[in-house]
Amino acid sequence: MFTGIIEAVGRIGAVEPKSEDTRVRVEAGKLDLSGASLGDSIAVNGVCLTVTSMDAGGFWVDVSGETLSKTTFGGLRTGSAVNLEQALTPQSRLGGHLVSGHVDGIGHVTSRQPDGRSVRFTITVPDALAHYIASKGSVCLDGVSLTVNRVDGNAFDVNIIPHTLEETTLHDYRPGTRVNVEVDLLARYLERLLSRGSNTGAGGSGIDYELLAKHGFVG
């Protein structure tokens, strides 16, 4: 598990195609790897990957064919900047929201506009993901935990403060940029519960929109 609070920006140091998958070296930048070891999980642009070997200044990961097809990893090249976060420990502060590192799909930046000292981005996601995105809810873009400002169909806005722009790869976002999207874990599980809401007999949850509205969870 991760928080979506980026620890460092690294770079892709090498890409080695291996049959149907790929071996990748990640240059860690200022990420502190002193406590890392083989088998640890590190989120790279929001994708949870396992460290298979380490060397001075970086680490290697194997990227499966499934991950290449479902994320933006297939488009990364040597020199590409990537957001890095090591997995949560019992002592970690949960500054963002709970992030699994399991990308749900790929979104696209459709607009970049200045908003005071911040920048407002509009992101469009596939229709299958749109209903998970809620105003003032959480979303993870390339591993960065963000608050949704506005939702319009399958598009939503996020407002990025100067610090986040400086410390992540979001400063490079332009219209057309492809981004890894992970929706909020709670939204996924809530949908599963609601899908069983009509079956209130044996095995049914008894949860539906009327019950949620009654208790103030939906408007």
CYANA upper distance limits for C-alpha pairs under 8 A (distance plus 0.5 A):
  1 MET  CA     87 ALA  CA      6.17
  1 MET  CA     88 LEU  CA      6.26
  1 MET  CA     98 LEU  CA      7.20
  1 MET  CA     99 VAL  CA      6.24
  1 MET  CA    100 SER  CA      5.35
  1 MET  CA    101 GLY  CA      7.51
  2 PHE  CA     43 ALA  CA      8.14
  2 PHE  CA     85 GLU  CA      7.77
  2 PHE  CA     86 GLN  CA      7.70
  2 PHE  CA     87 ALA  CA      5.69
  2 PHE  CA     88 LEU  CA      5.85
  2 PHE  CA     97 HIS  CA      8.45
  2 PHE  CA     98 LEU  CA      6.49
  2 PHE  CA     99 VAL  CA      5.35
  2 PHE  CA    100 SER  CA      6.62
  2 PHE  CA    101 GLY  CA      7.57
  3 THR  CA     88 LEU  CA      7.71
  3 THR  CA     94 LEU  CA      6.35
  3 THR  CA     95 GLY  CA      6.93
  3 THR  CA     96 GLY  CA      5.50
  3 THR  CA     97 HIS  CA      5.69
  3 THR  CA     98 LEU  CA      5.71
  3 THR  CA     99 VAL  CA      6.06
  3 THR  CA    145 SER  CA      7.51
  4 GLY  CA     46 GLY  CA      8.32
  4 GLY  CA     85 GLU  CA      8.00
  4 GLY  CA     96 GLY  CA      6.05
  4 GLY  CA     97 HIS  CA      7.03
  4 GLY  CA     98 LEU  CA      7.94
  4 GLY  CA     99 VAL  CA      6.76
  4 GLY  CA    140 CYS  CA      7.20
  4 GLY  CA    143 GLY  CA      5.86
  4 GLY  CA    144 VAL  CA      5.04
  4 GLY  CA    145 SER  CA      4.70
  4 GLY  CA    146 LEU  CA      8.48
  5 ILE  CA     85 GLU  CA      7.60
  5 ILE  CA     95 GLY  CA      7.25
  5 ILE  CA     96 GLY  CA      6.46
  5 ILE  CA    143 GLY  CA      8.23
  5 ILE  CA    144 VAL  CA      6.49
  5 ILE  CA    145 SER  CA      6.75
  6 ILE  CA     83 ASN  CA      6.76
  6 ILE  CA     84 LEU  CA      6.31
  6 ILE  CA     85 GLU  CA      5.79
  6 ILE  CA    143 GLY  CA      7.68
  6 ILE  CA    144 VAL  CA      6.83
  6 ILE  CA    167 GLU  CA      8.04
  6 ILE  CA    168 THR  CA      7.33
  7 GLU  CA     31 LEU  CA      6.79
  7 GLU  CA     83 ASN  CA      8.25
  7 GLU  CA     84 LEU  CA      6.41
  7 GLU  CA     85 GLU  CA      5.73
  7 GLU  CA     86 GLN  CA      8.14
  8 ALA  CA     28 ALA  CA      8.04
  8 ALA  CA     29 GLY  CA      7.16
  8 ALA  CA     30 LYS  CA      6.32
  8 ALA  CA     31 LEU  CA      5.73
  8 ALA  CA     83 ASN  CA      6.76
  8 ALA  CA     84 LEU  CA      5.83
  8 ALA  CA     85 GLU  CA      7.50
  8 ALA  CA    167 GLU  CA      7.49
  8 ALA  CA    168 THR  CA      7.76
  9 VAL  CA     28 ALA  CA      7.86
  9 VAL  CA     29 GLY  CA      6.80
  9 VAL  CA     30 LYS  CA      7.94
  9 VAL  CA     31 LEU  CA      8.23
  9 VAL  CA     81 ALA  CA      7.04
  9 VAL  CA     82 VAL  CA      6.07
  9 VAL  CA     83 ASN  CA      5.24
  9 VAL  CA     84 LEU  CA      6.31
  9 VAL  CA    167 GLU  CA      7.51
  9 VAL  CA    168 THR  CA      6.49
  9 VAL  CA    169 THR  CA      7.51
 10 GLY  CA     26 VAL  CA      7.26
 10 GLY  CA     27 GLU  CA      5.88
 10 GLY  CA     28 ALA  CA      5.29
 10 GLY  CA     29 GLY  CA      5.31
 10 GLY  CA     30 LYS  CA      8.14
 10 GLY  CA     31 LEU  CA      8.28
 10 GLY  CA     81 ALA  CA      6.21
 10 GLY  CA     82 VAL  CA      5.73
 10 GLY  CA     83 ASN  CA      6.84
 10 GLY  CA     84 LEU  CA      7.06
 11 ARG  CA     26 VAL  CA      6.32
 11 ARG  CA     27 GLU  CA      5.58
 11 ARG  CA     28 ALA  CA      7.45
 11 ARG  CA     29 GLY  CA      7.85
 11 ARG  CA     78 THR  CA      8.03
 11 ARG  CA     79 GLY  CA      5.99
 11 ARG  CA     80 SER  CA      5.89
 11 ARG  CA     81 ALA  CA      4.91
 11 ARG  CA     82 VAL  CA      6.08
 12 ILE  CA     24 VAL  CA      7.73
 12 ILE  CA     25 ARG  CA      6.60
 12 ILE  CA     26 VAL  CA      5.23
 12 ILE  CA     27 GLU  CA      6.51
 12 ILE  CA     76 LEU  CA      8.06
 12 ILE  CA     77 ARG  CA      7.16
 12 ILE  CA     78 THR  CA      5.48
 12 ILE  CA     79 GLY  CA      5.64
 12 ILE  CA     80 SER  CA      5.87
 12 ILE  CA     81 ALA  CA      7.10
 12 ILE  CA     82 VAL  CA      7.73
 13 GLY  CA     24 VAL  CA      7.97
 13 GLY  CA     25 ARG  CA      5.67
 13 GLY  CA     26 VAL  CA      5.83
 13 GLY  CA     27 GLU  CA      6.06
 13 GLY  CA     78 THR  CA      5.87
 13 GLY  CA     79 GLY  CA      6.67
 14 ALA  CA     24 VAL  CA      6.14
 14 ALA  CA     25 ARG  CA      5.48
 14 ALA  CA     26 VAL  CA      7.75
 14 ALA  CA     77 ARG  CA      8.35
 14 ALA  CA     78 THR  CA      5.95
 15 VAL  CA     22 THR  CA      7.39
 15 VAL  CA     23 ARG  CA      6.53
 15 VAL  CA     24 VAL  CA      5.20
 15 VAL  CA     25 ARG  CA      7.11
 15 VAL  CA     77 ARG  CA      7.51
 15 VAL  CA     78 THR  CA      7.03
 16 GLU  CA     22 THR  CA      6.12
 16 GLU  CA     23 ARG  CA      5.48
 16 GLU  CA     24 VAL  CA      6.67
 17 PRO  CA     21 ASP  CA      6.73
 17 PRO  CA     22 THR  CA      4.82
 17 PRO  CA     23 ARG  CA      6.72
 18 LYS  CA     22 THR  CA      5.54
 18 LYS  CA     23 ARG  CA      7.20
 20 GLU  CA     64 SER  CA      7.93
 20 GLU  CA     65 GLY  CA      6.15
 21 ASP  CA     62 ASP  CA      7.93
 21 ASP  CA     63 VAL  CA      6.40
 21 ASP  CA     64 SER  CA      5.23
 21 ASP  CA     65 GLY  CA      5.22
 21 ASP  CA     68 LEU  CA      8.08
 22 THR  CA     62 ASP  CA      6.41
 22 THR  CA     63 VAL  CA      5.67
 22 THR  CA     64 SER  CA      7.06
 22 THR  CA     65 GLY  CA      8.11
 23 ARG  CA     60 TRP  CA      7.53
 23 ARG  CA     61 VAL  CA      6.38
 23 ARG  CA     62 ASP  CA      5.05
 23 ARG  CA     63 VAL  CA      6.59
 24 VAL  CA     60 TRP  CA      6.07
 24 VAL  CA     61 VAL  CA      5.88
 24 VAL  CA     62 ASP  CA      6.75
 24 VAL  CA     63 VAL  CA      7.67
 25 ARG  CA     58 GLY  CA      7.42
 25 ARG  CA     59 PHE  CA      6.16
 25 ARG  CA     60 TRP  CA      4.82
 25 ARG  CA     61 VAL  CA      6.95
 26 VAL  CA     58 GLY  CA      5.99
 26 VAL  CA     59 PHE  CA      5.95
 26 VAL  CA     60 TRP  CA      6.63
 26 VAL  CA     61 VAL  CA      8.29
 27 GLU  CA     57 GLY  CA      6.50
 27 GLU  CA     58 GLY  CA      4.87
 27 GLU  CA     59 PHE  CA      7.28
 28 ALA  CA     32 ASP  CA      8.44
 28 ALA  CA     33 LEU  CA      8.44
 28 ALA  CA     57 GLY  CA      6.34
 28 ALA  CA     58 GLY  CA      5.32
 28 ALA  CA     59 PHE  CA      7.75
 28 ALA  CA     84 LEU  CA      8.23
 29 GLY  CA     57 GLY  CA      7.60
 29 GLY  CA     58 GLY  CA      8.32
 31 LEU  CA     84 LEU  CA      7.95
 36 ALA  CA     40 ASP  CA      7.06
 37 SER  CA     51 VAL  CA      7.94
 37 SER  CA     54 MET  CA      8.34
 38 LEU  CA     50 THR  CA      8.34
 38 LEU  CA     51 VAL  CA      5.85
 38 LEU  CA     52 THR  CA      6.14
 38 LEU  CA     53 SER  CA      6.49
 38 LEU  CA     54 MET  CA      7.83
 39 GLY  CA     50 THR  CA      6.01
 39 GLY  CA     51 VAL  CA      5.62
 39 GLY  CA     52 THR  CA      6.66
 40 ASP  CA     50 THR  CA      6.13
 40 ASP  CA     51 VAL  CA      5.99
 40 ASP  CA     87 ALA  CA      8.28
 41 SER  CA     48 CYS  CA      6.68
 41 SER  CA     49 LEU  CA      5.96
 41 SER  CA     50 THR  CA      5.17
 41 SER  CA     51 VAL  CA      6.81
 41 SER  CA     86 GLN  CA      7.06
 41 SER  CA     87 ALA  CA      6.35
 42 ILE  CA     47 VAL  CA      8.45
 42 ILE  CA     48 CYS  CA      6.22
 42 ILE  CA     49 LEU  CA      5.99
 42 ILE  CA     50 THR  CA      6.95
 42 ILE  CA     51 VAL  CA      7.67
 42 ILE  CA     84 LEU  CA      7.45
 42 ILE  CA     85 GLU  CA      6.31
 42 ILE  CA     86 GLN  CA      5.07
 42 ILE  CA     87 ALA  CA      6.40
 43 ALA  CA     47 VAL  CA      5.47
 43 ALA  CA     48 CYS  CA      4.86
 43 ALA  CA     49 LEU  CA      6.53
 43 ALA  CA     83 ASN  CA      8.21
 43 ALA  CA     84 LEU  CA      6.16
 43 ALA  CA     85 GLU  CA      5.66
 43 ALA  CA     86 GLN  CA      6.74
 43 ALA  CA     87 ALA  CA      7.82
 43 ALA  CA    101 GLY  CA      6.69
 43 ALA  CA    143 GLY  CA      7.39
 44 VAL  CA     48 CYS  CA      7.04
 44 VAL  CA     49 LEU  CA      7.52
 44 VAL  CA     82 VAL  CA      6.70
 44 VAL  CA     83 ASN  CA      6.16
 44 VAL  CA     84 LEU  CA      5.50
 44 VAL  CA     85 GLU  CA      7.46
 44 VAL  CA    142 ASP  CA      8.33
 44 VAL  CA    143 GLY  CA      7.64
 45 ASN  CA     82 VAL  CA      5.88
 45 ASN  CA     83 ASN  CA      5.25
 45 ASN  CA     84 LEU  CA      6.97
 45 ASN  CA    141 LEU  CA      8.42
 45 ASN  CA    142 ASP  CA      4.71
 45 ASN  CA    143 GLY  CA      5.47
 45 ASN  CA    180 ASN  CA      7.66
 46 GLY  CA     83 ASN  CA      7.83
 46 GLY  CA     84 LEU  CA      8.31
 46 GLY  CA    101 GLY  CA      5.82
 46 GLY  CA    102 HIS  CA      8.12
 46 GLY  CA    103 VAL  CA      7.51
 46 GLY  CA    140 CYS  CA      7.97
 46 GLY  CA    141 LEU  CA      7.52
 46 GLY  CA    142 ASP  CA      5.10
 46 GLY  CA    143 GLY  CA      3.83
 46 GLY  CA    144 VAL  CA      7.64
 46 GLY  CA    180 ASN  CA      7.25
 46 GLY  CA    181 VAL  CA      8.48
 46 GLY  CA    182 GLU  CA      8.32
 47 VAL  CA     71 THR  CA      8.49
 47 VAL  CA    101 GLY  CA      5.23
 47 VAL  CA    102 HIS  CA      6.57
 47 VAL  CA    103 VAL  CA      6.80
 47 VAL  CA    142 ASP  CA      8.24
 47 VAL  CA    143 GLY  CA      7.62
 48 CYS  CA    100 SER  CA      7.82
 48 CYS  CA    101 GLY  CA      4.87
 48 CYS  CA    102 HIS  CA      6.90
 49 LEU  CA     61 VAL  CA      6.89
 49 LEU  CA     62 ASP  CA      7.92
 49 LEU  CA     63 VAL  CA      7.92
 50 THR  CA     61 VAL  CA      6.35
 50 THR  CA     62 ASP  CA      7.76
 51 VAL  CA     59 PHE  CA      6.94
 51 VAL  CA     60 TRP  CA      6.32
 51 VAL  CA     61 VAL  CA      5.63
 51 VAL  CA     62 ASP  CA      8.45
 52 THR  CA     59 PHE  CA      7.99
 52 THR  CA     60 TRP  CA      6.09
 52 THR  CA     61 VAL  CA      5.88
 52 THR  CA     62 ASP  CA      7.66
 53 SER  CA     59 PHE  CA      6.28
 53 SER  CA     60 TRP  CA      5.70
 53 SER  CA     61 VAL  CA      7.82
 54 MET  CA     58 GLY  CA      6.56
 54 MET  CA     59 PHE  CA      4.71
 54 MET  CA     60 TRP  CA      6.65
 55 ASP  CA     59 PHE  CA      6.45
 63 VAL  CA     67 THR  CA      6.75
 63 VAL  CA     68 LEU  CA      7.26
 64 SER  CA     68 LEU  CA      6.78
 65 GLY  CA     69 SER  CA      6.70
 66 GLU  CA     70 LYS  CA      6.67
 67 THR  CA     71 THR  CA      6.31
 67 THR  CA     73 PHE  CA      7.76
 68 LEU  CA     72 THR  CA      7.48
 68 LEU  CA     73 PHE  CA      5.86
 68 LEU  CA     74 GLY  CA      5.30
 69 SER  CA     74 GLY  CA      7.31
 70 LYS  CA    103 VAL  CA      7.93
 70 LYS  CA    104 ASP  CA      8.18
 70 LYS  CA    105 GLY  CA      6.63
 70 LYS  CA    106 ILE  CA      7.71
 71 THR  CA    103 VAL  CA      7.25
 71 THR  CA    105 GLY  CA      6.97
 71 THR  CA    106 ILE  CA      6.58
 71 THR  CA    179 VAL  CA      8.45
 71 THR  CA    180 ASN  CA      6.32
 72 THR  CA     76 LEU  CA      7.47
 72 THR  CA    106 ILE  CA      7.48
 72 THR  CA    178 ARG  CA      7.21
 72 THR  CA    179 VAL  CA      7.04
 72 THR  CA    180 ASN  CA      6.71
 76 LEU  CA     80 SER  CA      6.45
 81 ALA  CA    169 THR  CA      7.11
 82 VAL  CA    168 THR  CA      8.47
 82 VAL  CA    169 THR  CA      7.00
 83 ASN  CA    142 ASP  CA      7.39
 83 ASN  CA    143 GLY  CA      7.08
 83 ASN  CA    144 VAL  CA      8.37
 83 ASN  CA    168 THR  CA      6.51
 83 ASN  CA    169 THR  CA      6.85
 84 LEU  CA    143 GLY  CA      8.13
 85 GLU  CA    143 GLY  CA      8.31
 88 LEU  CA     92 SER  CA      6.35
 94 LEU  CA     98 LEU  CA      8.12
 96 GLY  CA    145 SER  CA      6.03
 96 GLY  CA    146 LEU  CA      8.17
 97 HIS  CA    138 SER  CA      7.70
 97 HIS  CA    145 SER  CA      6.97
 98 LEU  CA    184 ASP  CA      8.34
 98 LEU  CA    185 LEU  CA      7.81
 99 VAL  CA    140 CYS  CA      7.91
 99 VAL  CA    145 SER  CA      8.47
 99 VAL  CA    182 GLU  CA      8.21
 99 VAL  CA    184 ASP  CA      8.03
 99 VAL  CA    185 LEU  CA      7.80
100 SER  CA    185 LEU  CA      8.37
101 GLY  CA    143 GLY  CA      7.88
101 GLY  CA    182 GLU  CA      7.96
102 HIS  CA    182 GLU  CA      7.25
103 VAL  CA    180 ASN  CA      6.73
103 VAL  CA    181 VAL  CA      6.25
103 VAL  CA    182 GLU  CA      5.31
104 ASP  CA    129 LEU  CA      8.16
104 ASP  CA    180 ASN  CA      8.20
104 ASP  CA    181 VAL  CA      6.36
104 ASP  CA    182 GLU  CA      5.56
104 ASP  CA    183 VAL  CA      7.30
105 GLY  CA    125 VAL  CA      8.23
105 GLY  CA    126 PRO  CA      7.98
105 GLY  CA    129 LEU  CA      8.12
105 GLY  CA    180 ASN  CA      6.72
105 GLY  CA    181 VAL  CA      5.94
105 GLY  CA    182 GLU  CA      7.52
106 ILE  CA    125 VAL  CA      7.25
106 ILE  CA    126 PRO  CA      8.01
106 ILE  CA    178 ARG  CA      6.97
106 ILE  CA    179 VAL  CA      6.05
106 ILE  CA    180 ASN  CA      5.39
106 ILE  CA    181 VAL  CA      6.14
107 GLY  CA    123 ILE  CA      6.88
107 GLY  CA    124 THR  CA      5.98
107 GLY  CA    125 VAL  CA      4.93
107 GLY  CA    126 PRO  CA      7.37
107 GLY  CA    178 ARG  CA      6.25
107 GLY  CA    179 VAL  CA      5.68
107 GLY  CA    180 ASN  CA      6.89
107 GLY  CA    181 VAL  CA      6.73
108 HIS  CA    123 ILE  CA      6.01
108 HIS  CA    124 THR  CA      5.77
108 HIS  CA    125 VAL  CA      7.13
108 HIS  CA    175 PRO  CA      7.96
108 HIS  CA    176 GLY  CA      6.29
108 HIS  CA    177 THR  CA      6.11
108 HIS  CA    178 ARG  CA      5.17
108 HIS  CA    179 VAL  CA      6.51
109 VAL  CA    121 PHE  CA      7.37
109 VAL  CA    122 THR  CA      6.40
109 VAL  CA    123 ILE  CA      5.08
109 VAL  CA    124 THR  CA      6.94
109 VAL  CA    173 TYR  CA      7.59
109 VAL  CA    174 ARG  CA      6.92
109 VAL  CA    175 PRO  CA      5.32
109 VAL  CA    176 GLY  CA      5.81
109 VAL  CA    177 THR  CA      5.78
109 VAL  CA    178 ARG  CA      7.11
109 VAL  CA    179 VAL  CA      8.03
110 THR  CA    121 PHE  CA      8.04
110 THR  CA    122 THR  CA      6.04
110 THR  CA    123 ILE  CA      6.28
110 THR  CA    124 THR  CA      7.14
110 THR  CA    174 ARG  CA      8.25
110 THR  CA    175 PRO  CA      5.11
110 THR  CA    176 GLY  CA      6.60
111 SER  CA    120 ARG  CA      8.45
111 SER  CA    121 PHE  CA      6.02
111 SER  CA    122 THR  CA      5.47
111 SER  CA    123 ILE  CA      7.83
111 SER  CA    174 ARG  CA      7.76
111 SER  CA    175 PRO  CA      5.85
112 ARG  CA    119 VAL  CA      7.31
112 ARG  CA    120 ARG  CA      6.35
112 ARG  CA    121 PHE  CA      5.18
112 ARG  CA    122 THR  CA      7.17
112 ARG  CA    173 TYR  CA      8.34
112 ARG  CA    174 ARG  CA      6.96
112 ARG  CA    175 PRO  CA      7.20
113 GLN  CA    119 VAL  CA      6.21
113 GLN  CA    120 ARG  CA      5.71
113 GLN  CA    121 PHE  CA      6.99
114 PRO  CA    118 SER  CA      6.64
114 PRO  CA    119 VAL  CA      5.00
114 PRO  CA    120 ARG  CA      6.59
115 ASP  CA    119 VAL  CA      5.64
115 ASP  CA    120 ARG  CA      6.47
115 ASP  CA    159 ASN  CA      8.27
117 ARG  CA    161 ILE  CA      7.56
117 ARG  CA    162 PRO  CA      7.18
118 SER  CA    159 ASN  CA      7.07
118 SER  CA    160 ILE  CA      5.98
118 SER  CA    161 ILE  CA      5.11
118 SER  CA    162 PRO  CA      6.22
119 VAL  CA    159 ASN  CA      6.25
119 VAL  CA    160 ILE  CA      5.73
119 VAL  CA    161 ILE  CA      7.25
119 VAL  CA    162 PRO  CA      8.41
120 ARG  CA    157 ASP  CA      7.08
120 ARG  CA    158 VAL  CA      6.19
120 ARG  CA    159 ASN  CA      4.90
120 ARG  CA    160 ILE  CA      6.67
121 PHE  CA    157 ASP  CA      6.03
121 PHE  CA    158 VAL  CA      5.96
121 PHE  CA    159 ASN  CA      6.96
121 PHE  CA    160 ILE  CA      8.20
122 THR  CA    155 ALA  CA      7.06
122 THR  CA    156 PHE  CA      6.02
122 THR  CA    157 ASP  CA      4.93
122 THR  CA    158 VAL  CA      7.12
123 ILE  CA    155 ALA  CA      5.98
123 ILE  CA    156 PHE  CA      5.96
123 ILE  CA    157 ASP  CA      6.79
123 ILE  CA    158 VAL  CA      8.43
124 THR  CA    154 ASN  CA      6.23
124 THR  CA    155 ALA  CA      4.75
124 THR  CA    156 PHE  CA      7.09
125 VAL  CA    129 LEU  CA      6.86
125 VAL  CA    130 ALA  CA      6.71
125 VAL  CA    154 ASN  CA      6.17
125 VAL  CA    155 ALA  CA      6.84
126 PRO  CA    130 ALA  CA      6.97
126 PRO  CA    154 ASN  CA      7.29
127 ASP  CA    131 HIS  CA      8.14
127 ASP  CA    154 ASN  CA      6.43
129 LEU  CA    133 ILE  CA      7.79
129 LEU  CA    154 ASN  CA      8.30
129 LEU  CA    183 VAL  CA      8.13
130 ALA  CA    153 GLY  CA      7.46
130 ALA  CA    154 ASN  CA      5.26
130 ALA  CA    155 ALA  CA      7.94
131 HIS  CA    154 ASN  CA      8.28
132 TYR  CA    183 VAL  CA      6.86
132 TYR  CA    184 ASP  CA      7.83
132 TYR  CA    187 ALA  CA      6.25
132 TYR  CA    188 ARG  CA      7.62
133 ILE  CA    137 GLY  CA      7.47
133 ILE  CA    138 SER  CA      8.23
133 ILE  CA    139 VAL  CA      7.76
133 ILE  CA    148 VAL  CA      8.10
133 ILE  CA    151 VAL  CA      7.80
133 ILE  CA    156 PHE  CA      8.25
133 ILE  CA    183 VAL  CA      7.43
133 ILE  CA    184 ASP  CA      8.44
134 ALA  CA    138 SER  CA      8.15
134 ALA  CA    148 VAL  CA      7.25
134 ALA  CA    150 ARG  CA      8.36
134 ALA  CA    151 VAL  CA      7.13
135 SER  CA    147 THR  CA      8.48
135 SER  CA    148 VAL  CA      5.72
135 SER  CA    149 ASN  CA      6.03
135 SER  CA    150 ARG  CA      5.71
135 SER  CA    151 VAL  CA      6.35
136 LYS  CA    147 THR  CA      6.18
136 LYS  CA    148 VAL  CA      5.42
136 LYS  CA    149 ASN  CA      6.14
136 LYS  CA    150 ARG  CA      8.04
137 GLY  CA    147 THR  CA      6.24
137 GLY  CA    148 VAL  CA      6.02
137 GLY  CA    184 ASP  CA      8.33
138 SER  CA    145 SER  CA      7.38
138 SER  CA    146 LEU  CA      6.23
138 SER  CA    147 THR  CA      5.29
138 SER  CA    148 VAL  CA      6.54
138 SER  CA    183 VAL  CA      7.84
138 SER  CA    184 ASP  CA      6.37
139 VAL  CA    145 SER  CA      6.52
139 VAL  CA    146 LEU  CA      5.93
139 VAL  CA    147 THR  CA      6.87
139 VAL  CA    148 VAL  CA      7.30
139 VAL  CA    181 VAL  CA      7.84
139 VAL  CA    182 GLU  CA      6.78
139 VAL  CA    183 VAL  CA      5.63
139 VAL  CA    184 ASP  CA      6.24
140 CYS  CA    144 VAL  CA      5.67
140 CYS  CA    145 SER  CA      5.11
140 CYS  CA    146 LEU  CA      6.46
140 CYS  CA    180 ASN  CA      8.42
140 CYS  CA    181 VAL  CA      6.27
140 CYS  CA    182 GLU  CA      5.55
140 CYS  CA    183 VAL  CA      6.87
140 CYS  CA    184 ASP  CA      8.12
141 LEU  CA    145 SER  CA      7.28
141 LEU  CA    146 LEU  CA      7.88
141 LEU  CA    179 VAL  CA      6.76
141 LEU  CA    180 ASN  CA      6.06
141 LEU  CA    181 VAL  CA      5.47
141 LEU  CA    182 GLU  CA      7.19
142 ASP  CA    179 VAL  CA      6.37
142 ASP  CA    180 ASN  CA      5.37
142 ASP  CA    181 VAL  CA      7.10
143 GLY  CA    180 ASN  CA      8.15
144 VAL  CA    168 THR  CA      8.46
146 LEU  CA    158 VAL  CA      7.41
147 THR  CA    158 VAL  CA      6.86
147 THR  CA    159 ASN  CA      8.28
148 VAL  CA    156 PHE  CA      7.26
148 VAL  CA    157 ASP  CA      6.51
148 VAL  CA    158 VAL  CA      5.71
148 VAL  CA    159 ASN  CA      8.42
149 ASN  CA    156 PHE  CA      7.71
149 ASN  CA    157 ASP  CA      5.86
149 ASN  CA    158 VAL  CA      5.93
149 ASN  CA    159 ASN  CA      7.48
150 ARG  CA    156 PHE  CA      5.91
150 ARG  CA    157 ASP  CA      5.69
150 ARG  CA    158 VAL  CA      7.99
151 VAL  CA    155 ALA  CA      6.46
151 VAL  CA    156 PHE  CA      4.80
151 VAL  CA    157 ASP  CA      7.13
152 ASP  CA    156 PHE  CA      6.45
160 ILE  CA    164 THR  CA      6.79
160 ILE  CA    165 LEU  CA      6.96
161 ILE  CA    165 LEU  CA      6.88
162 PRO  CA    166 GLU  CA      6.63
163 HIS  CA    167 GLU  CA      6.63
164 THR  CA    168 THR  CA      6.39
164 THR  CA    170 LEU  CA      8.00
165 LEU  CA    169 THR  CA      7.57
165 LEU  CA    170 LEU  CA      5.98
165 LEU  CA    171 HIS  CA      5.26
166 GLU  CA    171 HIS  CA      7.09
169 THR  CA    173 TYR  CA      7.92
173 TYR  CA    177 THR  CA      6.37
183 VAL  CA    187 ALA  CA      7.76
183 VAL  CA    188 ARG  CA      8.05
184 ASP  CA    188 ARG  CA      7.25
185 LEU  CA    189 TYR  CA      6.97
186 LEU  CA    190 LEU  CA      6.41
187 ALA  CA    191 GLU  CA      6.67
188 ARG  CA    192 ARG  CA      7.04
189 TYR  CA    193 LEU  CA      6.80
190 LEU  CA    194 LEU  CA      6.60
191 GLU  CA    195 SER  CA      6.57
192 ARG  CA    196 ARG  CA      7.31
193 LEU  CA    197 GLY  CA      6.83
193 LEU  CA    205 SER  CA      6.98
193 LEU  CA    207 ILE  CA      7.14
194 LEU  CA    198 SER  CA      8.32
194 LEU  CA    205 SER  CA      8.36
194 LEU  CA    207 ILE  CA      6.30
194 LEU  CA    208 ASP  CA      6.05
194 LEU  CA    209 TYR  CA      8.17
196 ARG  CA    200 THR  CA      8.24
196 ARG  CA    204 GLY  CA      6.28
196 ARG  CA    205 SER  CA      6.53
196 ARG  CA    206 GLY  CA      8.01
196 ARG  CA    207 ILE  CA      8.05
197 GLY  CA    204 GLY  CA      6.77
197 GLY  CA    205 SER  CA      5.91
197 GLY  CA    206 GLY  CA      5.31
197 GLY  CA    207 ILE  CA      5.10
197 GLY  CA    208 ASP  CA      5.64
198 SER  CA    204 GLY  CA      7.79
198 SER  CA    206 GLY  CA      7.27
198 SER  CA    207 ILE  CA      8.25
198 SER  CA    208 ASP  CA      7.73
199 ASN  CA    203 GLY  CA      7.95
199 ASN  CA    204 GLY  CA      5.07
199 ASN  CA    205 SER  CA      7.53
199 ASN  CA    206 GLY  CA      7.37
200 THR  CA    204 GLY  CA      4.65
200 THR  CA    205 SER  CA      6.39
200 THR  CA    206 GLY  CA      5.25
207 ILE  CA    211 LEU  CA      6.70
207 ILE  CA    212 LEU  CA      7.86
208 ASP  CA    212 LEU  CA      6.93
209 TYR  CA    213 ALA  CA      6.52
209 TYR  CA    218 VAL  CA      8.07
210 GLU  CA    214 LYS  CA      6.63
211 LEU  CA    215 HIS  CA      7.03
212 LEU  CA    216 GLY  CA      6.76
212 LEU  CA    217 PHE  CA      5.58
212 LEU  CA    218 VAL  CA      6.46
213 ALA  CA    217 PHE  CA      6.08
213 ALA  CA    218 VAL  CA      5.33
213 ALA  CA    219 GLY  CA      6.57
